[in-house]
């Protein structure tokens, strides 16, 4: 994709914001859509996801596309998008987008990896209490007409040891909340992390597992975390302890966990993630843990709260607005991150032209750009360059009289992927 902006010189901006079309699918929170509309963009929203020709027909002419987790923006779909500038994933992950194809077209992809962390932390705390009190099990019995008024198997969480595997944005919040409830907190992380409150760092994961009354997992999915908790680790847990997995479905061996639950070695478990999850709400779901007592199974809703969805929507909307308005790529997952100041403006002060150029990251591109600027006698007032894997991104502020000519020269460089001009 190789495009350049060349707008009439009498326009106040390089392209009217009201003509920049943003399509948001899958019921992105209204506040995020509203923020983009208030910024002057033309915004269309859809309640559900789309696929096939319906998806292409809706986003083919869009400048910005926003999705959550269901809509699949494959390479074939992206190749049909004629004007796409950026993609917003209004969720934590980006698996639904072909990041390589997007990067190769000069289309940065933005997400919100941390806005739902509080919701996941609170769910974890709720599960700790529910497991210790057998709440879901006893509640299900009451719904069936069984009055099981007993203290058997029910415990306070105060004084118990919580072992947290992964002390990042979620694990550290769980630590603070658990300690406020009187729990002793220990954690293990592959990197040295500063403990919050009175939490203690364990030297090894084996030590943590064997000494904890509750083990809660908060790790990303990597080659080293897949199968992290298998039969050996489960059998090393304290008899009568609990296991919580709100991280990734591939971290725990479910068959081994089911076996340990059946024979009473593990007193209960809570899982919000699974190795194989249905693609859509309402589809059939199957797990070896179904039907076991004191086991909480939730359909990957750890971050699914109104507050989290609003925070995600506002975060991604802000990143998209900044990219379209200033060229800032901070928060992009597939492109070089360049943070940029707003273009100078004010009474009697003419804004410089800002040239945004995505190019293949090979030696000599910046030299060609500098040569073009020199030959044209362009006055450069600012330059920002970053590279990421195969992609380079350079932003150049120039005097208004020089912008169009330099943009044309840059766009003619063979390695250029896309050039856009702001003024």
C-alpha positions in Angstrom: 0.0 0.0 0.0 1.6 3.3 -1.1 -0.5 6.4 -0.6 0.2 10.1 -0.2 -2.1 13.0 0.9 -2.3 16.0 -1.4 -5.0 18.3 -0.2 -5.9 21.8 -1.4 -3.7 24.5 0.3 -6.7 26.5 1.5 -8.0 23.7 3.8 -7.6 24.2 7.6 -6.4 20.6 8.0 -4.9 18.1 5.6 -8.2 16.1 5.6 -11.5 17.1 7.2 -12.0 15.1 10.4 -15.7 14.8 9.6 -14.8 12.8 6.5 -12.6 10.3 8.4 -14.8 7.3 8.8 -14.6 5.1 11.9 -16.4 1.8 12.1 -16.8 0.2 15.5 -18.1 -3.4 15.8 -19.2 -5.6 18.7 -20.8 -3.1 20.9 -17.8 -1.0 21.8 -18.7 0.9 24.9 -20.7 4.0 24.0 -18.3 6.4 25.8 -15.5 5.4 23.5 -17.6 5.9 20.4 -18.8 9.1 21.9 -15.3 10.4 22.5 -14.3 9.7 18.9 -17.5 11.4 17.7 -16.9 14.4 19.9 -13.4 14.7 18.4 -15.0 15.4 15.1 -14.8 12.0 13.4 -17.7 10.2 11.5 -18.5 7.2 13.6 -20.6 4.1 12.8 -21.3 1.4 15.4 -22.6 -2.1 15.2 -23.8 -4.3 18.1 -22.4 -7.6 16.8 -19.5 -8.9 14.8 -19.4 -9.3 11.0 -17.7 -11.8 8.7 -17.2 -12.5 5.1 -18.7 -10.1 2.5 -20.8 -8.3 5.2 -17.6 -7.4 7.0 -15.7 -6.3 4.0 -18.7 -4.3 2.7 -18.9 -2.4 6.0 -15.2 -1.6 6.5 -13.9 -1.5 3.0 -13.9 2.3 2.9 -13.2 3.0 6.6 -10.2 4.9 7.8 -10.3 3.3 11.2 -11.8 0.0 12.3 -12.5 -1.0 15.9 -13.2 -4.6 17.0 -13.3 -6.6 20.2 -12.5 -10.3 20.2 -14.9 -11.9 17.7 -14.4 -10.1 14.4 -11.5 -11.6 12.5 -9.4 -9.1 10.5 -7.4 -11.6 8.4 -4.9 -10.7 5.8 -7.5 -11.3 3.1 -9.9 -8.9 4.8 -7.2 -6.2 5.3 -6.2 -6.4 1.7 -9.7 -5.3 0.7 -9.6 -2.2 2.9 -8.9 0.7 0.6 -8.3 3.6 3.1 -7.4 1.9 6.4 -5.1 4.0 8.6 -5.4 2.2 12.0 -7.1 -0.6 13.8 -8.3 -0.5 17.4 -8.7 -3.7 19.4 -11.1 -2.8 22.2 -9.8 -5.6 24.4 -6.5 -6.9 25.8 -5.5 -9.2 23.0 -4.8 -8.8 19.3 -5.1 -12.4 18.1 -8.0 -11.5 15.9 -5.9 -9.3 13.6 -3.2 -10.3 11.2 -0.6 -8.0 12.7 2.0 -8.8 10.0 -0.2 -7.8 7.1 -1.4 -4.7 8.9 2.2 -3.6 9.6 3.2 -4.3 6.0 0.5 -1.8 5.0 1.6 0.8 7.4 -1.5 0.2 9.6 -0.7 0.4 13.4 -2.9 -1.8 15.7 -3.8 -0.5 19.1 -5.2 -2.4 22.1 -5.7 -1.9 25.9 -3.8 -4.6 27.7 -4.2 -3.2 31.3 -7.5 -1.5 31.5 -9.4 -4.6 32.8 -6.8 -5.7 35.4 -8.8 -4.5 38.4 -11.9 -6.5 37.2 -9.8 -9.7 37.0 -8.2 -9.0 40.4 -11.6 -8.6 42.0 -12.9 -11.8 40.4 -10.0 -13.7 41.8 -10.7 -12.4 45.3 -14.3 -13.3 45.0 -13.4 -16.8 43.9 -11.0 -17.3 46.9 -13.9 -16.5 49.3 -16.4 -18.6 47.3 -14.1 -21.6 47.3 -13.3 -21.4 51.0 -17.0 -21.2 51.8 -18.2 -23.6 49.1 -20.7 -20.9 48.1 -21.4 -22.0 44.5 -21.8 -25.7 45.6 -24.2 -24.9 48.4 -26.1 -22.3 46.3 -26.6 -24.9 43.6 -28.0 -27.3 46.2 -30.4 -24.7 47.5 -31.7 -24.1 44.0 -32.3 -27.9 43.8 -34.2 -27.7 47.1 -31.4 -29.1 49.3 -31.0 -27.4 52.6 -27.3 -28.1 53.5 -26.7 -26.0 56.6 -23.2 -27.1 57.6 -19.8 -25.7 58.5 -18.1 -28.8 57.0 -15.4 -27.8 54.5 -16.0 -24.1 55.0 -13.2 -21.8 56.1 -12.3 -18.2 56.6 -9.6 -16.8 54.3 -8.0 -14.8 57.1 -4.7 -16.3 58.0 -4.4 -18.5 54.9 -1.4 -18.2 52.5 -2.1 -17.1 49.0 0.6 -18.0 46.4 0.5 -15.8 43.3 2.3 -17.0 40.2 3.0 -14.0 38.1 3.3 -10.7 40.0 2.4 -8.3 37.2 -0.5 -5.8 36.8 -3.1 -8.3 37.9 -1.1 -10.4 40.4 0.1 -7.4 42.3 -3.4 -6.0 42.7 -4.6 -9.4 43.9 -1.8 -9.3 46.4 -2.9 -6.0 47.9 -6.6 -7.0 48.1 -5.8 -10.4 49.6 -3.6 -8.8 52.3 -6.3 -6.4 53.2 -8.5 -9.4 54.0 -5.9 -10.8 56.3 -4.2 -13.3 54.0 -0.5 -13.9 53.9 0.8 -13.4 50.4 3.7 -15.0 48.7 4.5 -14.7 45.0 6.8 -16.1 42.3 7.8 -14.3 39.1 10.5 -15.0 36.6 11.7 -11.4 37.1 12.6 -9.8 40.4 9.6 -7.7 41.4 9.2 -5.2 44.3 6.7 -6.6 46.8 3.7 -4.6 47.7 2.7 -4.5 51.4 4.0 -7.5 53.3 4.1 -9.9 50.3 7.1 -12.1 50.1 8.8 -13.4 47.0 9.4 -17.1 46.8 12.7 -18.4 45.3 11.1 -21.1 43.2 7.6 -21.9 41.9 7.9 -25.4 43.5 8.4 -23.8 46.9 5.5 -21.4 46.4 3.1 -24.2 45.3 4.0 -26.5 48.2 3.5 -23.8 50.9 0.3 -22.1 49.7 -3.3 -22.7 50.7 -4.4 -21.1 47.5 -2.4 -20.9 44.2 -3.6 -18.2 41.8 -2.1 -18.0 38.3 -1.6 -14.7 36.5 1.0 -15.4 33.8 1.0 -14.6 30.0 0.8 -17.4 27.4 4.4 -18.2 26.4 6.4 -21.3 25.5 7.5 -21.6 29.1 4.0 -21.1 30.7 2.2 -23.6 28.5 1.7 -26.7 30.7 3.2 -24.9 33.7 0.8 -26.6 36.1 0.7 -30.3 35.3 0.1 -33.5 37.3 3.5 -33.2 39.1 2.8 -29.6 40.3 -0.8 -30.3 41.2 0.2 -33.3 43.4 2.9 -31.1 45.0 0.2 -28.7 46.2 -0.9 -28.8 49.9 -3.7 -31.4 50.5 -7.0 -29.5 50.7 -5.7 -26.4 48.9 -7.3 -24.5 46.0 -6.2 -23.6 42.4 -7.3 -20.6 40.5 -6.5 -19.9 36.8 -7.6 -16.6 35.4 -4.6 -16.4 33.2 -4.5 -18.6 30.0 -6.2 -21.8 29.4 -3.0 -23.7 28.3 -1.3 -23.2 31.6 -3.1 -26.0 33.5 -3.5 -29.7 32.7 -7.3 -30.0 33.2 -7.3 -33.8 33.3 -4.7 -33.9 36.0 -6.6 -31.2 37.9 -9.9 -33.1 37.6 -8.2 -36.3 38.9 -6.9 -34.4 42.0 -10.3 -32.9 42.6 -12.0 -36.3 42.4 -9.7 -37.9 45.0 -9.9 -35.0 47.3 -6.2 -33.9 47.1 -7.4 -30.5 45.8 -10.4 -29.0 47.7 -11.7 -26.8 44.9 -10.8 -24.8 41.8 -11.9 -21.8 39.8 -11.2 -21.4 36.1 -12.1 -18.5 33.8 -9.9 -19.6 30.9 -9.7 -22.9 28.9 -7.5 -24.5 26.3 -10.4 -24.6 23.8 -13.1 -21.9 24.1 -16.2 -21.4 22.0 -15.8 -18.6 19.4 -19.2 -17.1 20.3 -21.6 -16.7 23.2 -24.2 -19.4 23.3 -22.0 -22.1 21.6 -21.5 -25.5 23.3 -18.8 -25.8 25.9 -17.1 -28.9 27.3 -14.6 -29.4 30.0 -13.3 -32.4 32.1 -14.1 -30.2 35.2 -17.8 -30.0 34.6 -20.0 -31.5 37.3 -17.3 -31.6 40.0 -18.2 -30.1 43.4 -16.7 -26.9 44.5 -15.4 -26.0 41.1 -16.2 -22.6 39.6 -16.3 -22.4 35.8 -16.8 -19.0 34.2 -16.9 -18.2 30.4 -13.7 -16.0 30.2 -15.4 -13.0 31.8 -12.6 -11.9 34.1 -12.4 -8.5 32.5 -16.0 -8.3 31.4 -17.4 -5.6 33.6 -19.0 -2.3 32.6 -16.2 -0.4 34.2 -13.5 -2.3 32.4 -15.2 -2.1 29.1 -15.5 1.7 29.5 -11.9 2.1 30.5 -10.8 0.0 27.5 -13.0 2.0 25.1 -11.6 5.3 26.3 -8.0 4.1 26.3 -8.2 2.7 22.7 -10.2 5.7 21.5 -7.6 8.1 22.8 -4.8 6.1 21.1 -6.6 6.1 17.8 -7.4 9.9 18.0 -3.8 10.7 18.8 -2.5 8.7 15.8 -5.0 10.2 13.4 -4.5 13.8 14.7 -0.7 13.8 15.5 0.8 10.6 14.1 1.6 9.3 17.6 2.0 5.5 17.6 2.4 5.0 21.4 0.6 1.8 22.4 0.8 0.2 18.9 1.6 -3.5 19.0 2.9 -4.0 15.5 4.6 -0.7 14.6 7.4 1.5 15.9 6.3 3.5 18.9 6.8 7.2 18.4 5.4 9.8 20.9 4.9 13.2 19.4 4.0 16.6 20.6 1.0 18.4 19.2 1.8 20.6 16.2 2.5 24.2 17.3 -0.5 26.5 16.8 -1.7 29.9 17.9 -2.6 33.4 16.8 -0.5 34.4 13.8 1.4 31.1 14.0 1.2 28.8 11.0 1.3 25.1 11.8 4.1 23.1 10.2 3.3 20.3 7.8 3.9 16.9 9.5 5.0 14.1 7.2 4.3 10.6 8.4 6.2 7.8 6.6 6.1 4.1 7.1 8.8 2.3 5.2 10.6 -1.0 5.0 13.4 -1.1 7.6 16.4 -1.4 5.4 19.7 0.7 5.4 19.7 3.9 3.5 16.0 5.1 3.7 16.7 7.9 6.1 19.6 9.0 4.0 17.4 9.2 1.0 14.9 11.3 2.9 17.6 13.7 4.1 19.0 13.9 0.6 15.5 14.8 -0.7 15.1 17.5 2.0 18.5 18.9 1.2 17.9 19.1 -2.6 14.6 20.8 -2.0 16.1 23.2 0.6 13.4 22.1 3.1 13.6 23.6 6.6 13.1 20.7 9.0 11.9 21.8 12.4 11.5 18.3 14.0 12.3 14.7 13.2 11.4 11.5 15.0 12.4 8.0 13.9 11.9 4.5 15.4 12.1 1.0 13.9 10.3 -2.2 14.8 11.3 -5.5 13.2 10.8 -4.9 9.4 9.1 -1.6 9.7 10.5 1.9 10.1 8.4 5.0 11.0 9.7 8.5 10.5 7.8 11.7 11.3 9.1 15.0 10.0 7.8 18.6 10.7 8.6 21.1 8.0 7.7 24.6 7.0 4.2 24.7 5.3 5.7 25.7 2.0 7.9 22.7 1.9 5.5 19.9 2.9 3.9 18.9 -0.3 7.1 18.7 -2.3 9.0 16.7 0.3 6.1 14.3 0.8 6.0 13.6 -2.9 9.8 12.8 -3.0 9.5 10.6 0.1 6.6 8.8 -1.4 8.7 8.0 -4.4 11.4 6.2 -2.4 11.0 2.5 -3.3 11.0 1.4 0.3 8.1 3.6 1.2 5.0 1.8 2.4 2.7 4.7 3.1 3.1 8.5 3.4 0.5 10.8 5.1 0.6 14.5 5.6 -0.9 16.5 8.5 -1.4 20.2 8.7 
